[in-house]
Amino acid sequence: MALRVIKLLVLLVVLTGFGVLGYAYLGDMSPDATPQSISVTLNET
């Protein structure tokens, strides 16, 4: 019984590792870069 639980835990760890690797390579969630400009008015004193 204990060996079956250990095998299940090892399988879950391996599948989790593949999931993290797949997300790292394929799950690029970075936004597209767009140019932005903000006008600033300074008080002249």
MOPAC internal coordinates of N, CA, C and O (Angstrom, degrees):
PM7 1SCF
backbone

  N    0.0000 0     0.00 0     0.00 0    0    0    0
  C    1.4612 1     0.00 0     0.00 0    1    0    0
  C    1.5283 1   110.97 1     0.00 0    2    1    0
  O    1.2310 1   120.29 1   137.15 1    3    2    1
  N    1.3270 1   117.05 1   -42.85 1    3    2    1
  C    1.4607 1   120.64 1  -178.13 1    5    3    2
  C    1.5165 1   110.74 1   -66.32 1    6    5    3
  O    1.2310 1   120.53 1   144.11 1    7    6    5
  N    1.3374 1   116.59 1   -35.89 1    7    6    5
  C    1.4647 1   119.95 1   179.80 1    9    7    6
  C    1.5262 1   110.83 1   -65.51 1   10    9    7
  O    1.2310 1   120.37 1   144.18 1   11   10    9
  N    1.3168 1   116.89 1   -35.82 1   11   10    9
  C    1.4653 1   121.04 1   178.73 1   13   11   10
  C    1.5292 1   110.58 1   -66.08 1   14   13   11
  O    1.2310 1   119.96 1   140.72 1   15   14   13
  N    1.3217 1   117.68 1   -39.28 1   15   14   13
  C    1.4600 1   122.06 1   178.85 1   17   15   14
  C    1.5301 1   109.58 1   -67.00 1   18   17   15
  O    1.2310 1   120.16 1   137.97 1   19   18   17
  N    1.3262 1   117.30 1   -42.03 1   19   18   17
  C    1.4641 1   121.14 1   178.95 1   21   19   18
  C    1.5274 1   110.39 1   -63.53 1   22   21   19
  O    1.2310 1   119.89 1   137.75 1   23   22   21
  N    1.3197 1   117.82 1   -42.25 1   23   22   21
  C    1.4675 1   121.18 1   177.61 1   25   23   22
  C    1.5271 1   110.72 1   -62.28 1   26   25   23
  O    1.2310 1   120.34 1   139.95 1   27   26   25
  N    1.3172 1   116.95 1   -40.05 1   27   26   25
  C    1.4598 1   120.77 1   178.96 1   29   27   26
  C    1.5309 1   110.62 1   -65.11 1   30   29   27
  O    1.2310 1   120.63 1   137.93 1   31   30   29
  N    1.3372 1   116.40 1   -42.07 1   31   30   29
  C    1.4634 1   119.87 1   178.92 1   33   31   30
  C    1.5279 1   111.09 1   -64.91 1   34   33   31
  O    1.2310 1   120.09 1   138.73 1   35   34   33
  N    1.3293 1   117.44 1   -41.27 1   35   34   33
  C    1.4699 1   120.78 1   178.10 1   37   35   34
  C    1.5196 1   109.90 1   -63.66 1   38   37   35
  O    1.2310 1   120.01 1   138.26 1   39   38   37
  N    1.3134 1   117.59 1   -41.74 1   39   38   37
  C    1.4665 1   121.12 1   178.59 1   41   39   38
  C    1.5264 1   110.79 1   -62.81 1   42   41   39
  O    1.2310 1   120.13 1   137.80 1   43   42   41
  N    1.3216 1   117.35 1   -42.20 1   43   42   41
  C    1.4598 1   120.29 1   178.93 1   45   43   42
  C    1.5288 1   111.31 1   -65.52 1   46   45   43
  O    1.2310 1   119.97 1   141.03 1   47   46   45
  N    1.3299 1   117.66 1   -38.97 1   47   46   45
  C    1.4619 1   120.66 1   178.34 1   49   47   46
  C    1.5223 1   110.55 1   -64.86 1   50   49   47
  O    1.2310 1   120.08 1   137.46 1   51   50   49
  N    1.3287 1   117.45 1   -42.54 1   51   50   49
  C    1.4669 1   120.97 1   179.60 1   53   51   50
  C    1.5267 1   110.72 1   -65.15 1   54   53   51
  O    1.2310 1   120.27 1   135.24 1   55   54   53
  N    1.3221 1   117.08 1   -44.76 1   55   54   53
  C    1.4649 1   120.10 1   179.37 1   57   55   54
  C    1.5272 1   111.36 1   -65.01 1   58   57   55
  O    1.2310 1   120.32 1   142.45 1   59   58   57
  N    1.3168 1   116.99 1   -37.55 1   59   58   57
  C    1.4607 1   120.21 1   176.45 1   61   59   58
  C    1.5192 1   110.57 1   -64.29 1   62   61   59
  O    1.2310 1   120.36 1   139.05 1   63   62   61
  N    1.3374 1   116.91 1   -40.95 1   63   62   61
  C    1.4647 1   120.57 1   177.50 1   65   63   62
  C    1.5150 1   111.66 1   -61.01 1   66   65   63
  O    1.2310 1   120.22 1   135.75 1   67   66   65
  N    1.3290 1   117.18 1   -44.25 1   67   66   65
  C    1.4642 1   120.00 1   177.46 1   69   67   66
  C    1.5224 1   111.08 1   -64.30 1   70   69   67
  O    1.2310 1   120.10 1   142.86 1   71   70   69
  N    1.3093 1   117.41 1   -37.14 1   71   70   69
  C    1.4565 1   120.48 1   178.27 1   73   71   70
  C    1.5123 1   111.91 1   -64.56 1   74   73   71
  O    1.2310 1   120.35 1   137.76 1   75   74   73
  N    1.3237 1   116.94 1   -42.24 1   75   74   73
  C    1.4640 1   120.62 1   178.80 1   77   75   74
  C    1.5213 1   110.24 1   -66.60 1   78   77   75
  O    1.2310 1   119.94 1   137.43 1   79   78   77
  N    1.3229 1   117.73 1   -42.57 1   79   78   77
  C    1.4727 1   120.46 1   178.26 1   81   79   78
  C    1.5262 1   111.23 1   -63.65 1   82   81   79
  O    1.2310 1   120.14 1   137.59 1   83   82   81
  N    1.3202 1   117.35 1   -42.41 1   83   82   81
  C    1.4533 1   120.67 1   178.53 1   85   83   82
  C    1.5142 1   111.99 1   -63.35 1   86   85   83
  O    1.2310 1   120.39 1   139.62 1   87   86   85
  N    1.3128 1   116.86 1   -40.38 1   87   86   85
  C    1.4600 1   119.80 1   177.94 1   89   87   86
  C    1.5185 1   111.02 1   -67.70 1   90   89   87
  O    1.2310 1   120.26 1   143.32 1   91   90   89
  N    1.3303 1   117.11 1   -36.68 1   91   90   89
  C    1.4639 1   120.69 1  -179.36 1   93   91   90
  C    1.5298 1   110.81 1   -65.55 1   94   93   91
  O    1.2310 1   120.11 1   142.87 1   95   94   93
  N    1.3202 1   117.40 1   -37.13 1   95   94   93
  C    1.4576 1   120.15 1  -177.61 1   97   95   94
  C    1.5243 1   113.22 1   -88.30 1   98   97   95
  O    1.2310 1   120.08 1   145.89 1   99   98   97
  N    1.3105 1   117.45 1   -34.11 1   99   98   97
  C    1.4643 1   120.12 1  -172.95 1  101   99   98
  C    1.5204 1   113.87 1  -108.00 1  102  101   99
  O    1.2310 1   119.67 1   163.12 1  103  102  101
  N    1.3051 1   118.23 1   -16.88 1  103  102  101
  C    1.4622 1   121.23 1  -173.68 1  105  103  102
  C    1.5065 1   112.69 1   -97.03 1  106  105  103
  O    1.2310 1   120.27 1  -128.55 1  107  106  105
  N    1.3143 1   117.09 1    51.45 1  107  106  105
  C    1.4605 1   120.45 1   180.00 1  109  107  106
  C    1.5225 1   108.32 1   -73.67 1  110  109  107
  O    1.2310 1   120.73 1   -72.12 1  111  110  109
  N    1.3081 1   116.21 1   107.88 1  111  110  109
  C    1.4600 1   121.08 1  -174.68 1  113  111  110
  C    1.5328 1   111.86 1  -106.81 1  114  113  111
  O    1.2310 1   120.35 1  -163.86 1  115  114  113
  N    1.3347 1   116.94 1    16.14 1  115  114  113
  C    1.4631 1   118.66 1  -177.64 1  117  115  114
  C    1.5329 1   109.86 1   -73.25 1  118  117  115
  O    1.2310 1   120.04 1   -38.24 1  119  118  117
  N    1.3190 1   117.52 1   141.76 1  119  118  117
  C    1.4663 1   120.36 1  -179.37 1  121  119  118
  C    1.5207 1   111.16 1   -74.61 1  122  121  119
  O    1.2310 1   121.01 1   -22.92 1  123  122  121
  N    1.3205 1   115.67 1   157.08 1  123  122  121
  C    1.4648 1   121.05 1   176.45 1  125  123  122
  C    1.5293 1   109.10 1   -69.79 1  126  125  123
  O    1.2310 1   121.21 1   -41.00 1  127  126  125
  N    1.3136 1   115.29 1   139.00 1  127  126  125
  C    1.4683 1   119.94 1  -179.66 1  129  127  126
  C    1.5230 1   109.44 1   -76.18 1  130  129  127
  O    1.2310 1   120.86 1   -49.75 1  131  130  129
  N    1.3250 1   115.97 1   130.25 1  131  130  129
  C    1.4611 1   121.51 1   177.21 1  133  131  130
  C    1.5210 1   108.06 1  -129.24 1  134  133  131
  O    1.2310 1   119.98 1   -42.34 1  135  134  133
  N    1.3117 1   117.64 1   137.66 1  135  134  133
  C    1.4674 1   119.26 1   179.06 1  137  135  134
  C    1.5301 1   110.64 1   -69.93 1  138  137  135
  O    1.2310 1   121.14 1   -41.24 1  139  138  137
  N    1.3175 1   115.43 1   138.76 1  139  138  137
  C    1.4602 1   121.15 1   179.87 1  141  139  138
  C    1.5206 1   108.61 1  -133.69 1  142  141  139
  O    1.2310 1   121.07 1   -36.61 1  143  142  141
  N    1.3112 1   115.55 1   143.39 1  143  142  141
  C    1.4511 1   119.95 1   175.05 1  145  143  142
  C    1.5173 1   109.11 1  -136.72 1  146  145  143
  O    1.2310 1   121.30 1   -40.82 1  147  146  145
  N    1.3239 1   115.12 1   139.18 1  147  146  145
  C    1.4530 1   121.17 1  -178.50 1  149  147  146
  C    1.5368 1   106.67 1  -124.99 1  150  149  147
  O    1.2310 1   121.01 1   -57.27 1  151  150  149
  N    1.3249 1   115.67 1   122.73 1  151  150  149
  C    1.4663 1   118.86 1   178.27 1  153  151  150
  C    1.5219 1   110.00 1   -82.79 1  154  153  151
  O    1.2310 1   121.01 1   -44.49 1  155  154  153
  N    1.3122 1   115.67 1   135.51 1  155  154  153
  C    1.4626 1   121.99 1  -177.82 1  157  155  154
  C    1.4994 1   108.76 1  -120.48 1  158  157  155
  O    1.2310 1   120.34 1   -51.36 1  159  158  157
  N    1.3197 1   116.96 1   128.64 1  159  158  157
  C    1.4542 1   122.28 1   177.38 1  161  159  158
  C    1.5302 1   108.47 1  -102.96 1  162  161  159
  O    1.2310 1   120.69 1   -60.85 1  163  162  161
  N    1.3361 1   116.28 1   119.15 1  163  162  161
  C    1.4572 1   121.01 1   178.97 1  165  163  162
  C    1.5144 1   109.58 1   -96.93 1  166  165  163
  O    1.2310 1   120.20 1   -39.54 1  167  166  165
  N    1.2906 1   117.22 1   140.46 1  167  166  165
  C    1.4640 1   121.78 1   177.03 1  169  167  166
  C    1.5281 1   109.02 1   -76.53 1  170  169  167
  O    1.2310 1   120.82 1   -54.37 1  171  170  169
  N    1.3260 1   116.03 1   125.63 1  171  170  169
  C    1.4569 1   119.83 1   178.59 1  173  171  170
  C    1.5237 1   108.31 1   -95.33 1  174  173  171
  O    1.2310 1   119.90 1   -67.66 1  175  174  173
  N    1.3172 1   117.79 1   112.34 1  175  174  173
  C    1.4664 1   120.38 1  -178.91 1  177  175  174
  C    1.5188 1   110.30 1  -124.18 1  178  177  175
  O    1.2310 1   120.10 1   180.00 1  179  178  177

